[in-house]
Amino acid sequence: MAAAPETKQTAKAEPDAPSISIFFSTLLEHIETRFELLKVNIYEKIAIAASNAITYSIVAFLALLVLIFGSAAGALAIGQAMNHNWAAGFGLVAGFYFIVAVVLVFTKDKFLGARLEDSFIKNLFAEKDQENHGPKTDN
């Protein structure tokens, strides 16, 4: 008797269900981990910015106190040098500050604005540069 011709079964390469589920669960864990890392980095940047803001605010306040009391002392000294004309001493100090203010208003974009922007951007990305290039060493 003749044997029936063999029919070749072509098995389609069906993806293995467990390996796909493992892949997607690993991918999901990776995405969740990256998201958590992003949140931690954001919280760290906020903490650094807040601590810098507090530190600079304290330094600015102390500098303001020095400026106020130094200006008062200077005005009194000028007034005493002008035969106890206290108003003239305070007027001269106020005039000096007015001139400084006018100069700052007209030169703020050229000197002050660009430097502050550069400093802010440099501080914002300084930590990222250290992560990418390692700590800076002076050789």
N, CA, C and O atoms as a MOPAC input file, in Angstrom:
PM7 MOZYME 1SCF
protein

 N      0.79900 1    -1.14900 1     0.00000 1
 C      0.00000 1     0.00000 1     0.00000 1
 C      0.86500 1     1.24400 1     0.00000 1
 O      1.91600 1     1.31500 1     0.63700 1
 N      0.39600 1     2.17100 1    -0.70900 1
 C      1.17500 1     3.37900 1    -0.83100 1
 C      0.91500 1     4.27900 1     0.37200 1
 O     -0.21200 1     4.46700 1     0.83100 1
 N      1.95900 1     4.78600 1     0.81800 1
 C      1.84300 1     5.68300 1     1.97200 1
 C      1.30200 1     7.03000 1     1.52500 1
 O      1.61000 1     7.51200 1     0.43500 1
 N      0.52300 1     7.60400 1     2.35100 1
 C     -0.03900 1     8.92100 1     2.03900 1
 C      1.08000 1     9.94000 1     2.01800 1
 O      2.00100 1     9.90700 1     2.83400 1
 N      0.97500 1    10.82400 1     1.08200 1
 C      2.05500 1    11.81900 1     1.02500 1
 C      2.09800 1    12.64800 1     2.31400 1
 O      1.08100 1    13.02400 1     2.89700 1
 N      3.30800 1    12.89700 1     2.70200 1
 C      3.48300 1    13.66200 1     3.94100 1
 C      3.13900 1    15.12400 1     3.69400 1
 O      3.62000 1    15.75900 1     2.75600 1
 N      2.32300 1    15.60400 1     4.53800 1
 C      2.02300 1    17.03300 1     4.45400 1
 C      2.92000 1    17.74400 1     5.45200 1
 O      2.94700 1    17.45800 1     6.64900 1
 N      3.60300 1    18.63000 1     4.91400 1
 C      4.54800 1    19.37100 1     5.75400 1
 C      3.79700 1    20.47500 1     6.48200 1
 O      3.23000 1    21.37800 1     5.86700 1
 N      3.80800 1    20.38600 1     7.75500 1
 C      3.16100 1    21.43100 1     8.54500 1
 C      4.14300 1    22.56800 1     8.74400 1
 O      5.25100 1    22.40200 1     9.25300 1
 N      3.69200 1    23.69300 1     8.33100 1
 C      4.54000 1    24.86200 1     8.55100 1
 C      4.08100 1    25.53800 1     9.83000 1
 O      3.00500 1    26.13100 1     9.90800 1
 N      4.90000 1    25.42800 1    10.77400 1
 C      4.56900 1    26.03300 1    12.06100 1
 C      4.95700 1    27.49600 1    12.00400 1
 O      6.12300 1    27.84400 1    11.81900 1
 N      3.97800 1    28.32200 1    12.16300 1
 C      4.27800 1    29.75500 1    12.20800 1
 C      5.00800 1    30.03200 1    13.50900 1
 O      4.69900 1    29.48100 1    14.56500 1
 N      5.94800 1    30.87300 1    13.38700 1
 C      6.71100 1    31.22700 1    14.58100 1
 C      5.85700 1    32.16100 1    15.42600 1
 O      5.93000 1    33.38300 1    15.29300 1
 N      5.06100 1    31.58000 1    16.28100 1
 C      4.24400 1    32.38600 1    17.17200 1
 C      5.10600 1    32.84900 1    18.33300 1
 O      5.88300 1    32.08200 1    18.90200 1
 N      4.95500 1    34.08300 1    18.65900 1
 C      5.76200 1    34.56500 1    19.77200 1
 C      5.38700 1    33.82400 1    21.04200 1
 O      4.23100 1    33.48400 1    21.29500 1
 N      6.39800 1    33.60000 1    21.79900 1
 C      6.20600 1    32.89000 1    23.05300 1
 C      5.53700 1    33.84600 1    24.03400 1
 O      6.10600 1    34.88600 1    24.36600 1
 N      4.36700 1    33.51400 1    24.49100 1
 C      3.58500 1    34.39500 1    25.34900 1
 C      4.32100 1    34.77200 1    26.63000 1
 O      4.30500 1    35.94500 1    27.00100 1
 N      4.95500 1    33.84800 1    27.31200 1
 C      5.65500 1    34.25300 1    28.54100 1
 C      6.80100 1    35.22600 1    28.27400 1
 O      7.01100 1    36.14200 1    29.06900 1
 N      7.54900 1    35.05800 1    27.18400 1
 C      8.67400 1    35.96100 1    26.94400 1
 C      8.19200 1    37.36400 1    26.59400 1
 O      8.85400 1    38.34200 1    26.94400 1
 N      7.06700 1    37.48200 1    25.92000 1
 C      6.53200 1    38.80300 1    25.61700 1
 C      6.05000 1    39.47300 1    26.89300 1
 O      6.27500 1    40.66600 1    27.09400 1
 N      5.39800 1    38.72200 1    27.74300 1
 C      4.92700 1    39.33000 1    28.99200 1
 C      6.10600 1    39.74300 1    29.87000 1
 O      6.04900 1    40.77300 1    30.54200 1
 N      7.16300 1    38.95400 1    29.86700 1
 C      8.36600 1    39.33200 1    30.62700 1
 C      8.97600 1    40.59600 1    30.03800 1
 O      9.39100 1    41.49700 1    30.76700 1
 N      9.02700 1    40.65300 1    28.70300 1
 C      9.57500 1    41.83700 1    28.03400 1
 C      8.77900 1    43.07900 1    28.40700 1
 O      9.35900 1    44.09800 1    28.78200 1
 N      7.45600 1    43.00400 1    28.30900 1
 C      6.63400 1    44.18000 1    28.60400 1
 C      6.66600 1    44.54400 1    30.08700 1
 O      6.62300 1    45.72400 1    30.43500 1
 N      6.73900 1    43.55200 1    30.95100 1
 C      6.82600 1    43.88400 1    32.37900 1
 C      8.17200 1    44.53700 1    32.68700 1
 O      8.23600 1    45.46800 1    33.48900 1
 N      9.24800 1    44.06000 1    32.05800 1
 C     10.56300 1    44.67600 1    32.24000 1
 C     10.56800 1    46.09000 1    31.67300 1
 O     11.11700 1    47.01100 1    32.28000 1
 N      9.94700 1    46.25600 1    30.49500 1
 C      9.85600 1    47.58100 1    29.88800 1
 C      9.06400 1    48.52600 1    30.78100 1
 O      9.45400 1    49.68000 1    30.95700 1
 N      7.97100 1    48.05800 1    31.34100 1
 C      7.16300 1    48.87100 1    32.23600 1
 C      7.94900 1    49.25600 1    33.48700 1
 O      7.87400 1    50.40100 1    33.93300 1
 N      8.69900 1    48.31800 1    34.05700 1
 C      9.52800 1    48.61800 1    35.22600 1
 C     10.58700 1    49.65800 1    34.88300 1
 O     10.86700 1    50.55900 1    35.67500 1
 N     11.17700 1    49.52500 1    33.68900 1
 C     12.19200 1    50.48400 1    33.25400 1
 C     11.57700 1    51.88400 1    33.11900 1
 O     12.17100 1    52.86800 1    33.55900 1
 N     10.40900 1    51.96900 1    32.52200 1
 C      9.74700 1    53.25800 1    32.36000 1
 C      9.40500 1    53.85300 1    33.72200 1
 O      9.60200 1    55.04900 1    33.94000 1
 N      8.89800 1    53.03800 1    34.63200 1
 C      8.57400 1    53.52900 1    35.97100 1
 C      9.82100 1    54.00400 1    36.70000 1
 O      9.78700 1    55.02200 1    37.39200 1
 N     10.92400 1    53.27500 1    36.55000 1
 C     12.18200 1    53.66000 1    37.19300 1
 C     12.69600 1    54.97600 1    36.62700 1
 O     13.16400 1    55.83400 1    37.37500 1
 N     12.61100 1    55.13900 1    35.30100 1
 C     13.05500 1    56.39100 1    34.68400 1
 C     12.18700 1    57.56000 1    35.15400 1
 O     12.68900 1    58.66100 1    35.38000 1
 N     10.89100 1    57.31400 1    35.29700 1
 C      9.98700 1    58.35000 1    35.77100 1
 C     10.32300 1    58.73500 1    37.21100 1
 O     10.32400 1    59.91800 1    37.55000 1
 N     10.60500 1    57.76200 1    38.04600 1
 C     10.99300 1    58.04500 1    39.43800 1
 C     12.30600 1    58.82700 1    39.47800 1
 O     12.45800 1    59.75100 1    40.27700 1
 N     13.25300 1    58.45500 1    38.61500 1
 C     14.52400 1    59.17400 1    38.54400 1
 C     14.29200 1    60.61600 1    38.11100 1
 O     14.91400 1    61.53300 1    38.64800 1
 N     13.41200 1    60.81900 1    37.15700 1
 C     13.08700 1    62.16500 1    36.71300 1
 C     12.49300 1    62.98400 1    37.85600 1
 O     12.85600 1    64.14600 1    38.03700 1
 N     11.58600 1    62.39200 1    38.62600 1
 C     10.99800 1    63.09400 1    39.76000 1
 C     12.06200 1    63.44700 1    40.79600 1
 O     12.05900 1    64.55400 1    41.33500 1
 N     12.96400 1    62.52100 1    41.07600 1
 C     14.01800 1    62.78900 1    42.05600 1
 C     14.91600 1    63.92300 1    41.56100 1
 O     15.30300 1    64.79400 1    42.34000 1
 N     15.24900 1    63.91500 1    40.26700 1
 C     16.08300 1    64.98700 1    39.71700 1
 C     15.38000 1    66.33700 1    39.79900 1
 O     16.01100 1    67.35200 1    40.09200 1
 N     14.07300 1    66.34700 1    39.54100 1
 C     13.32800 1    67.59800 1    39.63600 1
 C     13.29800 1    68.08600 1    41.07900 1
 O     13.50600 1    69.27200 1    41.33400 1
 N     13.04000 1    67.18100 1    42.02900 1
 C     13.02200 1    67.57800 1    43.44000 1
 C     14.39200 1    68.09700 1    43.87200 1
 O     14.48300 1    69.04900 1    44.64800 1
 N     15.44100 1    67.47800 1    43.37500 1
 C     16.78700 1    67.91800 1    43.72600 1
 C     17.05600 1    69.32200 1    43.18300 1
 O     17.62000 1    70.16200 1    43.88400 1
 N     16.65100 1    69.57500 1    41.93300 1
 C     16.84000 1    70.91500 1    41.34900 1
 C     16.04200 1    71.96200 1    42.14600 1
 O     16.52700 1    73.06900 1    42.38200 1
 N     14.82200 1    71.60400 1    42.55500 1
 C     14.01300 1    72.53300 1    43.33900 1
 C     14.66800 1    72.80900 1    44.68500 1
 O     14.69000 1    73.95200 1    45.14200 1
 N     15.19800 1    71.77500 1    45.31900 1
 C     15.85700 1    71.94900 1    46.61500 1
 C     17.09700 1    72.81900 1    46.48300 1
 O     17.34600 1    73.67800 1    47.33000 1
 N     17.87300 1    72.60600 1    45.43400 1
 C     19.07500 1    73.42400 1    45.22000 1
 C     18.68600 1    74.86600 1    44.96300 1
 O     19.30300 1    75.78300 1    45.50600 1
 N     17.65800 1    75.07800 1    44.13100 1
 C     17.22200 1    76.44200 1    43.83200 1
 C     16.69700 1    77.12600 1    45.08500 1
 O     16.98200 1    78.30300 1    45.30900 1
 N     15.93300 1    76.40600 1    45.90800 1
 C     15.39500 1    76.99400 1    47.13100 1
 C     16.51000 1    77.35100 1    48.10900 1
 O     16.48900 1    78.42400 1    48.71100 1
 N     17.48600 1    76.45500 1    48.27000 1
 C     18.57600 1    76.75200 1    49.20500 1
 C     19.41900 1    77.91900 1    48.69700 1
 O     19.86500 1    78.75200 1    49.48600 1
 N     19.64200 1    77.98200 1    47.37100 1
 C     20.37700 1    79.12700 1    46.82100 1
 C     19.59200 1    80.42000 1    47.01300 1
 O     20.17100 1    81.45700 1    47.33900 1
 N     18.27800 1    80.36400 1    46.81200 1
 C     17.45800 1    81.56400 1    46.98400 1
 C     17.50000 1    82.05400 1    48.43400 1
 O     17.60100 1    83.25500 1    48.68600 1
 N     17.42300 1    81.13100 1    49.36900 1
 C     17.47400 1    81.51400 1    50.78300 1
 C     18.84900 1    82.09000 1    51.13100 1
 O     18.94600 1    83.12000 1    51.79800 1
 N     19.89200 1    81.42800 1    50.68300 1
 C     21.25100 1    81.89600 1    50.96300 1
 C     21.48900 1    83.28400 1    50.37700 1
 O     21.98300 1    84.18000 1    51.06200 1
 N     21.13400 1    83.45400 1    49.10100 1
 C     21.34300 1    84.75100 1    48.46100 1
 C     20.45900 1    85.83500 1    49.07600 1
 O     20.85300 1    87.00000 1    49.11900 1
 N     19.27800 1    85.46700 1    49.54900 1
 C     18.40400 1    86.44400 1    50.20100 1
 C     19.01600 1    86.93100 1    51.51200 1
 O     18.97000 1    88.12300 1    51.81900 1
 N     19.58000 1    86.01900 1    52.27000 1
 C     20.22900 1    86.40300 1    53.53300 1
 C     21.42700 1    87.30100 1    53.26200 1
 O     21.61500 1    88.31500 1    53.93300 1
 N     22.24100 1    86.92400 1    52.27400 1
 C     23.41400 1    87.73900 1    51.94100 1
 C     22.97200 1    89.11400 1    51.43400 1
 O     23.57500 1    90.12500 1    51.79500 1
 N     21.93800 1    89.16400 1    50.61000 1
 C     21.44500 1    90.44200 1    50.09200 1
 C     20.90100 1    91.31700 1    51.21800 1
 O     21.12000 1    92.52900 1    51.23000 1
 N     20.19200 1    90.70200 1    52.16200 1
 C     19.66000 1    91.46100 1    53.29500 1
 C     20.79700 1    92.05500 1    54.12100 1
 O     20.74000 1    93.22200 1    54.50800 1
 N     21.82300 1    91.25900 1    54.39000 1
 C     22.95900 1    91.76700 1    55.16800 1
 C     23.70100 1    92.85800 1    54.40200 1
 O     24.14400 1    93.84100 1    54.99500 1
 N     23.83900 1    92.69000 1    53.09000 1
 C     24.48500 1    93.71900 1    52.27600 1
 C     23.66100 1    95.00100 1    52.28400 1
 O     24.21100 1    96.10200 1    52.30300 1
 N     22.32900 1    94.85000 1    52.27000 1
 C     21.45200 1    96.02400 1    52.33300 1
 C     21.62400 1    96.75800 1    53.66100 1
 O     21.64900 1    97.98800 1    53.69500 1
 N     21.74200 1    96.00300 1    54.75400 1
 C     21.96600 1    96.64800 1    56.05500 1
 C     23.28900 1    97.41300 1    56.07000 1
 O     23.36500 1    98.53100 1    56.57900 1
 N     24.32400 1    96.80000 1    55.50800 1
 C     25.63100 1    97.46900 1    55.43900 1
 C     25.51600 1    98.73600 1    54.59800 1
 O     26.07400 1    99.77500 1    54.95100 1
 N     24.79700 1    98.64800 1    53.49500 1
 C     24.62800 1    99.80100 1    52.61500 1
 C     23.85800 1   100.92300 1    53.31200 1
 O     24.23400 1   102.09100 1    53.21300 1
 N     22.79800 1   100.57400 1    54.00500 1
 C     21.98600 1   101.59800 1    54.68700 1
 C     22.78300 1   102.28200 1    55.79500 1
 O     22.83900 1   103.51000 1    55.86000 1
 N     23.40300 1   101.47500 1    56.67000 1
 C     24.13700 1   102.08200 1    57.78800 1
 C     25.41600 1   102.76700 1    57.30500 1
 O     25.81900 1   103.79000 1    57.85900 1
 N     26.04700 1   102.21500 1    56.28800 1
 C     27.23200 1   102.87400 1    55.72700 1
 C     26.87200 1   104.19100 1    55.06600 1
 O     27.61400 1   105.16700 1    55.17100 1
 N     25.73400 1   104.22000 1    54.38600 1
 C     25.27700 1   105.47000 1    53.75500 1
 C     24.93500 1   106.51200 1    54.80600 1
 O     25.26500 1   107.68700 1    54.64700 1
 N     24.28000 1   106.09300 1    55.87400 1
 C     23.94100 1   107.02900 1    56.94700 1
 C     25.20600 1   107.57900 1    57.59300 1
 O     25.30600 1   108.77600 1    57.86300 1
 N     26.16500 1   106.70300 1    57.83700 1
 C     27.42900 1   107.15600 1    58.43700 1
 C     28.16300 1   108.09700 1    57.49300 1
 O     28.71600 1   109.10800 1    57.92700 1
 N     28.17200 1   107.77200 1    56.21300 1
 C     28.82000 1   108.65300 1    55.23400 1
 C     28.13000 1   110.00000 1    55.13900 1
 O     28.78500 1   111.03900 1    55.05700 1
 N     26.79500 1   109.98100 1    55.15000 1
 C     26.04400 1   111.23800 1    55.07600 1
 C     26.30600 1   112.09800 1    56.31200 1
 O     26.46700 1   113.31300 1    56.20100 1
 N     26.34900 1   111.47000 1    57.48900 1
 C     26.64500 1   112.22400 1    58.71100 1
 C     28.06400 1   112.79300 1    58.67700 1
 O     28.30100 1   113.92100 1    59.11000 1
 N     29.00400 1   112.00100 1    58.15700 1
 C     30.38700 1   112.49000 1    58.07700 1
 C     30.49900 1   113.65200 1    57.10400 1
 O     31.19000 1   114.63300 1    57.38000 1
 N     29.81600 1   113.54500 1    55.95500 1
 C     29.84000 1   114.64900 1    54.98400 1
 C     29.16900 1   115.88400 1    55.58300 1
 O     29.66500 1   117.00200 1    55.44200 1
 N     28.03100 1   115.66800 1    56.25700 1
 C     27.33000 1   116.79300 1    56.88800 1
 C     28.16500 1   117.47500 1    57.94800 1
 O     28.15000 1   118.70100 1    58.05100 1
 N     28.89200 1   116.70700 1    58.73300 1
 C     29.74100 1   117.29500 1    59.76900 1
 C     30.89200 1   118.06200 1    59.12600 1
 O     31.29500 1   119.11600 1    59.61800 1
 N     31.42400 1   117.52500 1    58.01500 1
 C     32.52400 1   118.21300 1    57.32800 1
 C     32.03500 1   119.51600 1    56.69000 1
 O     32.83500 1   120.40800 1    56.40800 1
 N     30.73200 1   119.62600 1    56.46500 1
 C     30.17200 1   120.84200 1    55.85400 1
 C     29.54500 1   121.74000 1    56.93300 1
 O     28.46900 1   122.30200 1    56.73000 1
 N     30.21600 1   121.86800 1    58.06100 1
 C     29.77700 1   122.72900 1    59.16400 1
 C     28.40100 1   122.31700 1    59.68800 1
 O     27.50400 1   123.14700 1    59.83700 1
 N     28.25700 1   121.04700 1    59.95700 1
 C     27.03300 1   120.48100 1    60.53300 1
 C     25.80000 1   120.71000 1    59.65600 1
 O     24.69500 1   120.90000 1    60.16500 1
 N     25.99400 1   120.69000 1    58.37000 1
 C     24.88800 1   120.80400 1    57.42400 1
 C     24.46000 1   119.38400 1    57.05700 1
 O     24.85400 1   118.85200 1    56.01900 1
 N     23.64600 1   118.78000 1    57.92800 1
 C     23.28000 1   117.37200 1    57.76400 1
 C     22.48600 1   117.14100 1    56.47600 1
 O     22.64600 1   116.11200 1    55.82000 1
 N     21.65400 1   118.07700 1    56.12900 1
 C     20.82800 1   117.92600 1    54.92700 1
 C     21.70500 1   117.82700 1    53.67800 1
 O     21.41800 1   117.05000 1    52.76800 1
 N     22.76300 1   118.61100 1    53.64800 1
 C     23.66500 1   118.56600 1    52.49500 1
 C     24.37000 1   117.21500 1    52.41900 1
 O     24.57100 1   116.68900 1    51.32500 1
 N     24.74400 1   116.65300 1    53.54400 1
 C     25.39100 1   115.33500 1    53.55600 1
 C     24.46800 1   114.24600 1    53.02800 1
 O     24.86000 1   113.43200 1    52.19100 1
 N     23.22100 1   114.24200 1    53.53600 1
 C     22.26200 1   113.25200 1    53.06500 1
 C     21.88300 1   113.50300 1    51.60800 1
 O     21.63900 1   112.55700 1    50.85900 1
 N     21.83100 1   114.76300 1    51.20800 1
 C     21.52500 1   115.09600 1    49.81400 1
 C     22.60400 1   114.60100 1    48.85800 1
 O     22.30400 1   114.08000 1    47.78400 1
 N     23.86200 1   114.76700 1    49.26000 1
 C     24.96400 1   114.29700 1    48.41400 1
 C     24.96100 1   112.76900 1    48.28700 1
 O     25.19700 1   112.23300 1    47.20500 1
 N     24.69400 1   112.07900 1    49.38700 1
 C     24.62300 1   110.60600 1    49.33100 1
 C     23.45100 1   110.17300 1    48.45600 1
 O     23.58300 1   109.24200 1    47.66200 1
 N     22.31000 1   110.83900 1    48.59300 1
 C     21.15000 1   110.51300 1    47.75500 1
 C     21.45000 1   110.80300 1    46.29100 1
 O     21.06200 1   110.03000 1    45.41500 1
 N     22.12500 1   111.89100 1    46.02300 1
 C     22.52200 1   112.21600 1    44.64400 1
 C     23.44100 1   111.16000 1    44.05100 1
 O     23.31700 1   110.80300 1    42.88000 1
 N     24.36000 1   110.66600 1    44.86600 1
 C     25.25300 1   109.60000 1    44.40200 1
 C     24.44700 1   108.36200 1    44.01200 1
 O     24.68700 1   107.76200 1    42.96400 1
 N     23.48200 1   107.98000 1    44.86800 1
 C     22.67100 1   106.80300 1    44.55800 1
 C     21.77700 1   107.04400 1    43.34200 1
 O     21.49900 1   106.11400 1    42.58400 1
 N     21.33500 1   108.26400 1    43.15600 1
 C     20.53700 1   108.58000 1    41.97500 1
 C     21.36700 1   108.40300 1    40.71000 1
 O     20.88300 1   107.84100 1    39.72800 1
 N     22.60100 1   108.87200 1    40.72200 1
 C     23.48000 1   108.71700 1    39.55600 1
 C     23.75100 1   107.23300 1    39.28000 1
 O     23.73300 1   106.80200 1    38.12800 1
 N     24.00000 1   106.46200 1    40.33000 1
 C     24.21600 1   105.02000 1    40.16300 1
 C     22.97900 1   104.35800 1    39.55900 1
 O     23.10100 1   103.50400 1    38.68100 1
 N     21.80200 1   104.74300 1    40.01900 1
 C     20.55200 1   104.17000 1    39.51100 1
 C     20.36000 1   104.51300 1    38.03500 1
 O     19.96300 1   103.65100 1    37.25100 1
 N     20.63400 1   105.74900 1    37.65100 1
 C     20.48300 1   106.15200 1    36.24800 1
 C     21.45100 1   105.36700 1    35.36900 1
 O     21.07000 1   104.89500 1    34.29800 1
 N     22.67600 1   105.22600 1    35.80400 1
 C     23.66400 1   104.46100 1    35.03400 1
 C     23.22200 1   103.00000 1    34.89400 1
 O     23.35200 1   102.42200 1    33.81500 1
 N     22.70700 1   102.40500 1    35.95600 1
 C     22.23800 1   101.02000 1    35.89900 1
 C     21.04300 1   100.86100 1    34.95900 1
 O     20.94700 1    99.86400 1    34.24400 1
 N     20.14500 1   101.82400 1    34.95700 1
 C     18.97400 1   101.73900 1    34.08100 1
 C     19.40500 1   101.74200 1    32.61800 1
 O     18.86100 1   100.98900 1    31.81000 1
 N     20.36900 1   102.57400 1    32.27700 1
 C     20.78100 1   102.66400 1    30.87700 1
 C     21.75400 1   101.57300 1    30.44500 1
 O     21.91200 1   101.32900 1    29.24900 1
 N     22.40600 1   100.91800 1    31.39300 1
 C     23.38200 1    99.87900 1    31.02000 1
 C     22.96800 1    98.48700 1    31.47000 1
 O     23.75100 1    97.54500 1    31.35200 1
 N     21.75300 1    98.34000 1    31.98300 1
 C     21.34600 1    97.04000 1    32.53700 1
 C     21.34800 1    95.93500 1    31.49600 1
 O     21.75900 1    94.81500 1    31.80000 1
 N     20.90000 1    96.21500 1    30.27500 1
 C     20.84900 1    95.17300 1    29.25700 1
 C     22.24900 1    94.75900 1    28.81000 1
 O     22.49500 1    93.58900 1    28.51700 1
 N     23.15100 1    95.71200 1    28.76000 1
 C     24.49700 1    95.42600 1    28.27100 1
 C     25.32600 1    94.65300 1    29.29500 1
 O     26.03900 1    93.71700 1    28.93100 1
 N     25.24100 1    95.02500 1    30.53700 1
 C     26.10700 1    94.41500 1    31.54200 1
 C     25.37400 1    93.48400 1    32.49400 1
 O     25.75500 1    92.32400 1    32.65300 1
 N     24.34300 1    93.98200 1    33.11600 1
 C     23.69700 1    93.24800 1    34.19200 1
 C     22.84300 1    92.09300 1    33.68800 1
 O     22.97300 1    90.97700 1    34.19100 1
 N     21.97900 1    92.32800 1    32.71300 1
 C     21.04400 1    91.30800 1    32.24500 1
 C     21.72300 1    90.07100 1    31.69100 1
 O     21.38100 1    88.95200 1    32.07300 1
 N     22.68000 1    90.25800 1    30.79800 1
 C     23.35300 1    89.12500 1    30.16600 1
 C     24.13700 1    88.31100 1    31.19300 1
 O     24.13900 1    87.08100 1    31.14000 1
 N     24.79500 1    88.98400 1    32.11800 1
 C     25.56800 1    88.25600 1    33.13600 1
 C     24.66700 1    87.45300 1    34.06300 1
 O     24.99800 1    86.32400 1    34.42500 1
 N     23.53700 1    88.02100 1    34.44800 1
 C     22.61000 1    87.28700 1    35.30900 1
 C     22.01700 1    86.08200 1    34.58400 1
 O     21.89300 1    85.00500 1    35.16700 1
 N     21.65200 1    86.25900 1    33.31600 1
 C     21.11600 1    85.14100 1    32.53700 1
 C     22.15600 1    84.04100 1    32.39600 1
 O     21.84900 1    82.86400 1    32.58600 1
 N     23.38900 1    84.41900 1    32.06100 1
 C     24.45100 1    83.42700 1    31.90900 1
 C     24.70600 1    82.69100 1    33.21700 1
 O     24.89300 1    81.47500 1    33.22200 1
 N     24.71400 1    83.41700 1    34.31200 1
 C     24.95500 1    82.80100 1    35.61700 1
 C     23.83700 1    81.82400 1    35.96700 1
 O     24.10200 1    80.72700 1    36.46100 1
 N     22.58900 1    82.21700 1    35.71400 1
 C     21.45800 1    81.34100 1    36.01200 1
 C     21.51700 1    80.07100 1    35.17500 1
 O     21.32400 1    78.97500 1    35.70200 1
 N     21.77800 1    80.20100 1    33.88900 1
 C     21.84200 1    79.03000 1    33.00700 1
 C     23.01500 1    78.13600 1    33.39100 1
 O     22.88900 1    76.91200 1    33.38600 1
 N     24.14800 1    78.73600 1    33.72300 1
 C     25.32000 1    77.95500 1    34.12200 1
 C     25.03900 1    77.16400 1    35.39400 1
 O     25.40500 1    75.99200 1    35.48600 1
 N     24.39900 1    77.78500 1    36.36600 1
 C     24.06400 1    77.09000 1    37.61100 1
 C     23.02900 1    76.00300 1    37.38900 1
 O     23.06700 1    74.96600 1    38.05100 1
 N     22.10400 1    76.22900 1    36.46500 1
 C     21.05900 1    75.24900 1    36.19600 1
 C     21.62700 1    73.98300 1    35.58200 1
 O     21.17800 1    72.88200 1    35.90300 1
 N     22.61100 1    74.12800 1    34.70100 1
 C     23.15400 1    72.97600 1    34.00800 1
 C     24.49400 1    72.51400 1    34.54500 1
 O     25.08700 1    71.59600 1    33.98000 1
 N     24.99000 1    73.11000 1    35.60900 1
 C     26.29900 1    72.74100 1    36.15400 1
 C     26.30700 1    71.30400 1    36.63100 1
 O     27.27600 1    70.58500 1    36.38500 1
 N     25.27100 1    70.86900 1    37.29900 1
 C     25.21500 1    69.50600 1    37.82000 1
 C     25.15300 1    68.49900 1    36.68500 1
 O     25.77800 1    67.44100 1    36.77100 1
 N     24.41900 1    68.80000 1    35.63000 1
 C     24.31000 1    67.89000 1    34.49900 1
 C     25.66500 1    67.72400 1    33.82600 1
 O     26.02200 1    66.61800 1    33.42000 1
 N     26.43100 1    68.81900 1    33.70200 1
 C     27.75500 1    68.72700 1    33.11400 1
 C     28.67500 1    67.86100 1    33.96000 1
 O     29.47400 1    67.10200 1    33.41200 1
 N     28.58100 1    67.95600 1    35.28000 1
 C     29.41200 1    67.13200 1    36.14800 1
 C     29.06600 1    65.67000 1    35.98800 1
 O     29.96000 1    64.82400 1    36.01600 1
 N     27.77600 1    65.34000 1    35.81900 1
 C     27.37900 1    63.94700 1    35.63200 1
 C     27.91700 1    63.41700 1    34.32100 1
 O     28.35200 1    62.26700 1    34.25500 1
 N     27.89700 1    64.24000 1    33.26100 1
 C     28.30800 1    63.78100 1    31.93900 1
 C     29.82300 1    63.74500 1    31.78800 1
 O     30.35100 1    62.85900 1    31.11500 1
 N     30.51900 1    64.67300 1    32.39000 1
 C     31.95700 1    64.77900 1    32.16900 1
 C     32.78600 1    64.48100 1    33.40800 1
 O     34.01300 1    64.57400 1    33.36400 1
 N     32.15800 1    64.13400 1    34.47900 1
 C     32.88700 1    63.86000 1    35.71100 1
 C     33.22500 1    65.14200 1    36.42400 1
 O     33.00200 1    66.23000 1    35.89300 1
 N     33.76300 1    65.02900 1    37.62500 1
 C     34.11200 1    66.24100 1    38.38200 1
 C     35.25300 1    66.97900 1    37.71200 1
 O     36.14500 1    66.37600 1    37.11500 1
 N     35.20700 1    68.29900 1    37.82400 1
 C     36.26500 1    69.10900 1    37.24100 1
 C     37.47400 1    69.06200 1    38.13300 1
 O     37.37500 1    69.24700 1    39.34600 1
 N     38.61700 1    68.81200 1    37.53100 1
 C     39.86800 1    68.77600 1    38.28600 1
 C     40.81800 1    69.77300 1    37.66800 1
 O     40.85800 1    69.92600 1    36.44700 1
 N     41.56700 1    70.43900 1    38.48400 1
 C     42.56700 1    71.39200 1    37.99900 1
 C     43.90200 1    70.67500 1    37.92200 1
 O     44.49700 1    70.32800 1    38.94300 1
 N     44.36100 1    70.46000 1    36.71400 1
 C     45.66900 1    69.79600 1    36.50400 1
 C     46.67600 1    70.77100 1    36.01900 1
 O     47.82800 1    70.40500 1    35.78700 1

